[in-house]
Amino acid sequence: MNSMGNAKEQVIAAAEQFARSELEQDSTGHDWWHVYRVVKMAERLAEEEGADIALCKIAALLHDVADEKLNPSKEAGLQKVSDWLHGKPLIEEEQDHIMEIIATMSYSAGKNPPMRTLEGQVVQDADRLDAIGAIAIARVFLYAGWKGDPIHDPMLQPRESMTMEEYRHGKSTAINHFYEKLLKLKDKLNTNAAKRMGGERHRYMEDYLEQFKHEWEGEL
């Protein structure tokens, strides 16, 4: 491995340690193991799509350290990651690229602009795939419990359009969250590799919701 590749491996190792220390106590579903899965998926998608694997892994490792849910503000979270990157053996363009990916990748009530680069598309897809499927179902209920939202309330309809403030803090339910966000993600995936996997995971969630509805009404 050349010295440049070696430097990137050092940054990956340091980013892993940083993310672990920041997120290992998280109880919102944005914990270290979420990051671990996103990194594994980003690596797989990057290989299939021909993106820069090291850059994708670093951005994936750092993406939730900056998450506004876990920081005083989006700006404060991004500043924390930017300060950490400063002085690492990456050229300025790489640091800027990583920060751009992290700043743009969150769902943000569906309002963020599209990803400019293939690496950004890969990391965003990896993060979104963790919000589609079997693990996503578990994370929805974990997050709802953390927020204090009920599992389901038939009188509370899913919100069709909302501001960022409403999305973050408005009253909802775990089941409504599927309709407000998770079932919309399949059509927002960027890469062909992610779309293939997302379709299968999406159907799994639809089947789950069908079963849930029947059990709720005592039909099964």
Residue pairs with C-beta under 8 A, 6 or more apart in sequence:
1 9
5 54
7 89
7 90
8 54
8 55
8 58
8 89
8 90
9 54
10 89
11 54
11 58
11 88
11 89
11 90
12 54
12 57
12 58
12 61
14 88
15 57
15 58
15 61
15 62
16 39
16 61
18 61
18 62
18 65
18 84
19 32
19 35
19 61
19 62
19 64
19 65
20 32
22 65
22 70
23 30
23 31
23 32
23 34
23 35
23 64
23 65
23 70
24 31
24 32
25 31
26 32
26 70
27 142
27 146
28 69
28 70
28 142
28 143
28 146
29 139
29 140
29 142
29 143
29 146
30 64
30 67
30 69
30 70
34 64
34 130
34 139
35 60
35 61
35 63
35 64
37 130
37 135
38 60
38 63
38 123
38 126
38 127
38 130
39 57
39 60
39 61
39 126
41 125
41 126
41 129
41 130
42 56
42 57
42 59
42 60
42 122
42 123
42 126
43 53
43 56
43 57
44 193
45 51
45 56
45 122
45 125
45 126
45 191
45 193
45 194
46 52
46 53
46 56
46 57
46 119
46 122
47 53
48 191
48 193
49 118
49 121
49 122
49 191
49 192
49 193
50 118
51 118
51 119
51 121
51 122
52 119
55 94
55 97
55 98
55 119
56 119
56 122
56 123
56 126
58 90
58 98
59 97
59 98
59 101
59 102
59 105
59 119
59 120
59 123
60 123
60 126
60 127
62 81
62 84
62 85
62 98
62 102
63 101
63 102
63 105
63 123
63 127
64 70
65 77
65 80
65 81
65 84
66 74
66 77
66 78
66 80
66 81
66 102
66 103
67 77
67 106
68 74
68 77
68 106
69 168
70 77
71 77
71 80
74 103
78 99
78 102
78 103
81 99
81 102
82 95
82 99
85 95
85 98
85 99
86 95
88 95
90 98
97 117
97 119
100 116
100 117
100 120
101 115
101 117
101 119
101 120
101 123
101 124
104 112
104 113
104 115
104 116
104 120
104 124
105 112
105 115
105 120
105 123
105 124
105 127
106 112
107 128
107 131
107 181
107 185
108 164
108 167
109 162
109 163
109 164
109 166
109 167
110 181
110 184
110 188
111 164
114 190
115 121
115 124
115 190
118 191
121 190
121 191
122 190
122 191
122 194
124 190
125 189
125 190
125 191
125 193
125 194
125 198
126 194
128 185
128 188
128 189
128 194
128 198
129 189
129 194
129 197
129 198
129 201
130 136
130 139
131 139
131 181
131 182
131 185
132 182
132 185
132 186
132 198
132 201
132 202
132 205
133 200
133 201
133 202
133 204
133 205
134 201
134 204
136 182
136 201
136 205
137 205
137 208
140 174
140 177
140 178
140 182
141 151
141 174
143 174
143 177
144 150
144 151
144 173
144 174
144 177
149 171
149 172
149 173
149 174
149 177
150 173
150 174
151 173
151 174
151 175
152 173
152 174
152 175
152 176
152 212
152 216
153 173
154 216
156 171
156 172
156 173
156 176
157 176
158 172
158 176
158 179
158 180
159 166
159 170
159 172
159 176
159 180
162 170
162 180
167 180
172 180
175 209
175 212
178 205
178 209
182 205
183 202
183 205
183 206
185 198
185 202
186 195
186 198
186 199
186 201
186 202
189 195
189 198
211 220
214 220
